[in-house]
Amino acid sequence: MTDVALPRSRSLDLTSDAARARIRARYRAEARFKLYGLVAIGLTAAFLAVVLADIVIKGAPAFIQHELVMDVTVDPDAFDKPGSTDPDVVRAGDYQRMVREALRARFPDVTERARRRKLDGLLSSGAADVLRERVVANPALIGQTVTVPVLLSDDADLYYKGGSTAIDQRPGRGTAVPSGTSGEITIASTANDFAAELAAFRDTLSVRARELRTEAARLRQHVGRSEARRRELEQAQRTPALEAELASVSGEIESLSARAQELEGEANALQARFDRTGGDEPLDDTVPSLLVALNKGVVRVTNLSGNEVAGTVLIPLESAAEAAPGTWRILTYETAEANRRVSDQEVAWLERLREDGVSRAAFNWSFFTSGDSREAELAGIRGALVGSALTLLVTLVICLPLGVGAAIYLEEFAPKNRVTELIEVNINNLAAVPSIVFGLLGLAVFLNFFALPRSAPLVGGLVLALLVLPTIIIASRAALKAVPPSIKEAALGIGASQQQAIFHHVLPLAMPGIMTGTIIGMAHALGETAPLLMIGMVAFIVETPLSITDAATVLPVQIYLWSDLPEIAFRAKTAAAIMVLLVFLFVMNGAAIVLRKRFERRW
């Protein structure tokens, strides 16, 4: 019997120092890998939290709207046919004049035409909408006084939200003696109350003088470089091109020198005002506004000294010889009047309305119930929401049966040959095509060739269906593959046909996965903007669409339109619309997760 040589067994070294060192190195590598993963997750969560917090902070003010609660008299003379109860006649009444007169009644001193126009500007163009609807619903209110909320303009609303200027105030220490109650007056203080404001203003003059000198010095340096260039050109051989450049450089030198000299003159004048020990200082709209509130009135300071100011009365003072210490205030609007959209006069009116308890903050339901508008305080997302719903409905009706049918055919019935392989490759490639390509396809085919209505949910749904279809096909095929083959084989074994086995047994078990993929695809379609811009859904749509052929827009496009508008109030509207869109996306993705967890089966 021949001896068989057995291979020598290799012993494992687990106890030596080198083995322990290798094990410790592997543990350290594993710990580092876990740490890298935690850091990556932490950074992602931090970035996501920052983005969401920024959106919420910017968008939260859009859900609050300020309004005035006033007693408005429904004047019968404001209607074309006084006494008529015809809804058309009642609706056509001049309600805007009624609310303007109610506001003017609170400030009877405003009699000049320019000031009246400015006072009326505090109200929105839709300020009378609530009053109109109440009177239309109950014509018996004509001739009566009705307490209604009156919408403010976007600038006034923004001021109440703190987006205009901060107000610093301190009580007066001495006794204030005004020279009158209206017009141009002076206010004298017995305790040199305005010395701090005068010193701060003169410090501002010194800072501004230094800035002007710095700018003048920079221009002088530029002039020096330009003069060196001019000398080079003068020494070079003259050509038409050099002559033109020489003339340009000479003109630039003259312009910059004149500007530098002008800046230096302004700086010297400001510095002289700063160095002056006595006298008063004029204030204009380029510096923080200084006001005095006393005797229930407000005075805007136009000339400032240590113990006396001169100014213009914004709200009339009550007839009183003097104001006791602590009963009057010195106000500073930190943002200069030239740098804000509400003037000092408007701020004084708004503050008086707030002190009287007339203004209030309410939830902005019109953001959800109104369509788009050029006026920021009237703009809403109702039209965009309805347009999005109609567009997604068309998308779902088209892509769900086509996508599931294509997946079933490719997975269960199609022969495995080059044609089907080519189809599968193209489906996978279409899932990665940029969305704007589908927009170009919709523009060329649906609009130009088939002449379908532009900016309609029908066309938008067709384009988004093409975009989402590859995703649904891929997800449906994956769900069908996840069903164990034994299910279909058992059905075939008991006499079911191929079609019965697929539709009666395999498809119901794959439906949770198919629905999950469909919901994710629809969420993808909800957030798309580029293809819809290409088919004209960027139009300004005020009315709510009623059918899939009406002109409409969708929520992402509405966000795009608002983000391009210059009004400050539309920034909050844009962020608020983004919040609404994110809520819809979270709900749809959450529904997909719930469906997957609820109907998931482990084979």
Buried (B, 14 or more C-beta within 10 A) or exposed (E): EEEEEEEEEEEEEEEEEEEEEEEEEEEEEEEEEEEEEEEEEEEEEEEEEEEEEEBBEBBBBBBBBBBBEBEBBBBEEBBEEEEBEEEEBBEBBEBBBBBBBBBBEBBEEBEEEEBBEBBBBBBBBBBBBBBBEBBBEEBEBBEEEBEBBBBBBBBBBBBBBEBBBEBEEEEBBBBBBBEBBBEEBBBBBBEBBBBEBBEEBBEBBBEBBEEBBEBBEEBBEBBEEBBEBBEEBEEEEEEEEBEEBBEEBBEBBEEBBEBBEEBBEBBEEBBEBBEEEEEBBEBEEEBBBBBBBBBEBBBBBBBBBBBBBBBBBBBBBEEBEBBEBEBBBBBBBEBBBEEBBBBBBBBBBBBBBBEEEBBEEEEBEBBBEBBBBEBBBBBBBBBBBBBBBBBBEBBBEBBBEBBBEBBBBBBBEBEEEEEEEEBBEEBEEBBEEEBBBBBBBBBEBBBEEEEBBBBBBBBBBBBBBBBBBBBBBBBBBBBBEBBEEEBBEEBBEEEBEEEEBBBEBBBEBBBBBBBBBBBBBBBBBBBBBBBBBBBBBBEEBEEBBEEBBBBBBBBBBBBBBBBEBEBBBBBBBBBBBBBBBBEBBEEBBEBBEEBBEEBEEEE
